[in-house]
């Protein structure tokens, strides 16, 4: 083989490789997409996931098959996604805890939440709210902290299952405020909300969608929102950060990821598609009804965000000595 021939061959190979990513993106998708969702049909994660799957079908004219794999706190769906072929035809639409709290809670997972996934797109945040029964004497975050400090270990609060956003948001609150309170756990958000409405527990974290009608009816009193900024649905309600705990942020978020090693050209095409879908007027209306605040991030920004959240909640869980049931 002559030097000239070898040089030409190398140039041809490099040119072909350079052209591959755009070609992949143009051909993708070339078969139905499977969208794994780590919860049963009907829940908030499922509803948001189906909005996006319908949007992708409309945008690209390719069927998107929703595959609900509930159970095991999202580990079943995530494990299937992590082991799938990294060609963009299997995706995982998930609530944040699967990627940011599962590892410290369970100590061992059948996948790594960072290494085994390619971040695709942040979809939305659903704000948490700190709400109280009207009979509870404290009306502000500062008053709650003062009351808890005056009676160490005497106050109790509600929470849904161990490791849920309502549980971990309160754990972060307690650690940052330096207070000790007794947690009363319930098997899910529904029973926890019923207990709060009945006055069986005086206060708890909940999501803004479930709490909003009870706030409007006066059955619950909202004290603060758990987001970094005030939320559009409750503009008069302060954040916890501005109410005495600077830097506090407890998030329930939803994101789209793909198996690790999915080609960047496909990841970027999916990210662009998510942005376009969320601009649709009907999708905006559906998000608003669900209390979901659309948030856009590049794949790189989402990856950095997930790493920060995993580090943050690992510290909270370890400091609280929390272990999943």
C-alpha positions in Angstrom: 0.0 0.0 0.0 1.6 3.3 -1.1 1.9 6.3 1.1 -0.5 8.3 -1.2 -3.1 5.5 -1.0 -2.9 5.2 2.8 -3.2 9.0 3.1 -6.3 9.0 0.8 -7.8 6.1 2.8 -7.4 8.0 6.1 -8.9 11.1 4.7 -11.9 9.1 3.3 -12.4 7.5 6.7 -12.2 10.7 8.6 -14.6 12.4 6.2 -17.1 9.6 6.6 -16.9 9.7 10.4 -17.3 13.5 10.4 -20.4 13.2 8.2 -22.0 10.4 10.3 -23.5 12.5 13.2 -25.6 14.8 10.9 -26.6 11.8 8.8 -27.7 9.9 11.9 -29.8 12.9 13.1 -31.4 13.3 9.7 -32.4 9.6 9.5 -33.6 9.5 13.1 -36.1 8.2 14.1 -36.5 5.4 11.6 -38.7 3.2 13.7 -41.2 3.6 16.6 -39.7 5.2 19.8 -40.3 3.5 23.2 -40.8 5.9 26.0 -40.3 4.3 29.4 -42.1 5.9 32.3 -41.3 4.7 35.9 -44.9 4.9 37.2 -48.3 3.4 36.5 -50.8 5.0 34.1 -52.7 8.0 35.4 -50.1 9.7 37.7 -48.4 13.0 37.1 -45.3 11.5 35.5 -47.4 9.4 33.2 -49.7 12.4 32.1 -46.7 14.6 31.4 -44.9 11.8 29.5 -47.9 11.2 27.3 -48.2 14.9 26.5 -44.6 14.7 25.2 -45.1 11.4 23.4 -48.1 12.8 21.5 -46.0 15.9 20.7 -43.2 13.8 19.3 -45.6 11.8 17.2 -47.1 15.0 15.8 -43.7 16.6 15.1 -42.0 13.6 13.5 -44.8 11.4 12.3 -43.3 8.4 14.0 -45.2 6.4 16.6 -44.1 6.8 20.3 -45.0 3.8 22.4 -45.4 4.6 26.1 -44.1 1.7 28.3 -45.2 2.1 31.9 -42.8 0.2 34.2 -44.0 1.3 37.7 -42.7 -0.1 41.0 -39.4 -0.2 42.9 -39.2 3.6 43.1 -38.5 3.9 39.4 -35.6 1.4 39.4 -37.3 -1.1 37.1 -37.9 1.4 34.2 -34.5 3.0 34.7 -32.6 -0.3 34.6 -34.4 -1.2 31.3 -33.5 2.1 29.8 -29.9 1.9 30.9 -29.5 -1.5 29.2 -31.2 -0.5 26.0 -29.5 0.1 22.6 -28.2 3.7 22.6 -29.8 4.7 19.3 -32.4 7.2 20.5 -35.3 4.7 20.0 -35.6 4.0 23.8 -35.9 6.9 26.1 -36.7 7.4 29.8 -39.1 10.1 30.9 -38.7 10.3 34.7 -39.3 12.3 37.9 -36.1 13.6 39.3 -35.8 11.3 42.3 -34.9 8.3 40.1 -31.7 10.1 39.1 -30.9 12.1 42.2 -32.1 10.4 45.4 -32.3 6.7 44.5 -28.6 6.0 44.9 -28.1 7.4 48.4 -31.5 6.0 49.5 -31.0 2.4 48.3 -27.1 2.4 48.4 -27.0 0.1 45.4 -28.9 0.3 42.1 -29.0 -1.9 38.9 -27.7 1.2 37.0 -25.7 4.4 37.8 -27.9 7.5 37.6 -25.2 9.6 36.0 -22.8 7.3 34.1 -25.5 5.1 32.5 -27.6 7.9 30.9 -27.2 10.6 28.4 -29.0 13.8 29.6 -31.4 14.9 26.9 -33.8 17.7 28.2 -35.2 19.2 31.3 -38.9 19.3 30.9 -40.5 21.0 33.9 -40.5 21.8 37.6 -43.5 21.3 39.8 -43.3 23.6 42.8 -43.6 22.2 46.3 -45.5 24.2 48.9 -45.3 24.3 52.7 -48.9 24.2 53.9 -50.5 24.0 57.3 -53.9 23.2 58.8 -55.7 26.4 59.7 -55.5 25.5 63.4 -51.7 25.5 63.4 -50.6 28.7 65.3 -47.5 29.4 63.2 -48.3 31.5 60.1 -44.9 32.0 58.6 -41.7 30.1 58.2 -40.0 32.2 60.8 -42.8 31.5 63.3 -42.6 27.8 62.5 -38.9 27.6 63.1 -39.2 29.6 66.4 -42.0 27.3 67.6 -39.9 24.2 66.7 -36.9 25.5 68.5 -38.9 26.3 71.7 -40.2 22.7 71.7 -37.5 20.4 70.4 -38.9 17.2 69.1 -42.5 18.1 70.2 -43.9 19.2 66.8 -44.9 16.6 64.2 -45.3 17.0 60.5 -46.8 14.8 57.7 -45.0 13.3 54.8 -45.7 10.7 52.2 -43.4 7.7 51.7 -39.7 7.6 52.7 -37.6 9.3 50.1 -40.6 11.2 48.5 -40.2 14.9 47.7 -42.5 15.8 50.7 -40.2 13.8 53.0 -36.8 15.1 51.6 -38.0 18.7 51.3 -38.8 18.6 55.0 -35.6 16.9 55.9 -33.7 19.6 54.1 -35.8 22.3 55.9 -35.0 20.7 59.3 -31.3 20.5 58.6 -31.0 24.1 57.3 -33.1 25.5 60.2 -31.4 23.4 62.8 -34.6 22.0 64.3 -35.9 18.6 65.5 -39.4 17.5 64.6 -41.2 14.2 64.5 -42.2 12.8 61.1 -45.5 11.0 60.5 -45.3 9.0 57.3 -48.2 7.9 55.1 -48.3 5.5 52.2 -48.4 8.1 49.4 -49.3 11.7 48.7 -53.1 11.1 48.9 -53.2 9.7 52.4 -50.7 12.4 53.6 -52.9 15.1 52.2 -56.1 13.6 53.8 -54.3 13.5 57.2 -53.3 17.1 56.9 -56.8 18.2 55.8 -58.2 16.4 58.9 -55.8 18.0 61.2 -54.1 14.7 62.2 -50.8 16.4 61.3 -50.4 20.2 61.5 -48.2 20.9 58.5 -46.4 19.3 55.6 -44.9 19.8 52.1 -47.2 19.1 49.2 -47.1 19.9 45.5 -48.9 23.0 44.3 -51.3 21.1 42.1 -52.8 19.0 44.8 -52.7 21.7 47.4 -54.1 24.6 45.3 -57.9 23.9 45.6 -57.6 23.4 49.4 -55.6 26.7 49.7 -58.3 28.5 47.7 -61.1 27.0 49.9 -59.3 27.9 53.1 -58.9 24.3 54.2 -55.1 24.7 54.1 -53.0 27.8 54.8 -49.9 28.2 52.6 -46.8 29.4 54.3 -44.1 29.4 51.6 -43.1 27.8 48.3 -40.1 25.5 48.0 -38.7 27.0 44.7 -35.9 29.5 44.3 -38.3 32.0 42.9 -42.0 32.7 43.6 -44.4 30.8 41.4 -46.9 32.3 38.9 -49.9 30.6 40.5 -49.1 32.0 44.0 -47.3 35.3 43.3 -48.1 36.6 46.8 -46.6 33.6 48.6 -42.9 34.0 49.6 -40.2 31.4 49.0 -38.7 29.6 51.9 -35.3 31.1 50.9 -36.6 34.7 51.4 -38.5 33.7 54.6 -35.4 32.9 56.7 -33.5 30.0 55.0 -31.4 31.6 52.3 -30.4 29.0 49.6 -33.2 26.6 50.3 -34.6 24.9 47.2 -36.6 21.7 47.2 -37.5 20.5 43.7 -39.8 18.0 42.0 -38.7 18.0 38.4 -39.2 15.9 35.3 -36.5 15.2 32.7 -35.9 13.1 29.6 -32.8 10.9 29.3 -31.4 8.3 26.9 -29.0 5.4 27.4 -25.4 6.4 27.7 -23.5 6.6 24.4 -26.5 7.8 22.5 -25.0 9.9 19.7 -24.9 13.6 20.5 -26.5 14.5 17.2 -29.6 12.4 18.2 -29.6 13.9 21.7 -29.5 17.4 20.4 -32.3 16.6 17.9 -34.4 15.4 20.8 -33.6 18.4 22.9 -34.7 20.7 20.1 -37.9 18.7 19.7 -38.7 19.0 23.4 -38.4 22.8 23.2 -40.6 23.0 20.1 -43.3 20.7 21.7 -43.4 22.9 24.9 -44.1 26.0 22.8 -47.3 24.6 21.5 -50.4 26.5 22.9 -52.2 23.3 23.9 -49.2 21.8 25.6 -48.7 25.1 27.5 -52.3 24.9 28.7 -51.9 21.3 29.8 -48.7 22.1 31.7 -50.4 25.0 33.4 -53.3 22.8 34.5 -50.8 20.3 36.0 -48.9 23.1 37.8 -45.8 22.3 35.8 -43.5 25.2 35.0 -41.6 24.6 31.7 -37.8 24.8 32.0 -35.4 24.5 29.2 -31.8 23.3 29.5 -29.2 22.1 27.0 -28.1 18.5 27.5 -24.8 19.8 29.0 -26.7 22.0 31.5 -29.0 19.1 32.4 -26.0 16.9 33.0 -24.4 19.4 35.4 -27.7 20.0 37.1 -28.2 16.3 37.8 -24.8 15.9 39.2 -25.4 18.9 41.6 -28.7 17.5 42.7 -27.3 14.0 43.3 -24.5 15.5 45.4 -27.0 17.8 47.3 -29.5 15.0 48.2 -26.8 12.5 49.0 -25.6 14.9 51.7 -29.1 15.5 53.0 -29.9 11.8 53.1 -26.7 10.8 54.7 -26.9 13.6 57.3 -30.4 12.5 58.2 -29.5 8.8 58.4 -32.4 8.1 56.0 -32.7 4.6 54.5 -35.5 3.4 52.2 -38.0 0.9 53.6 
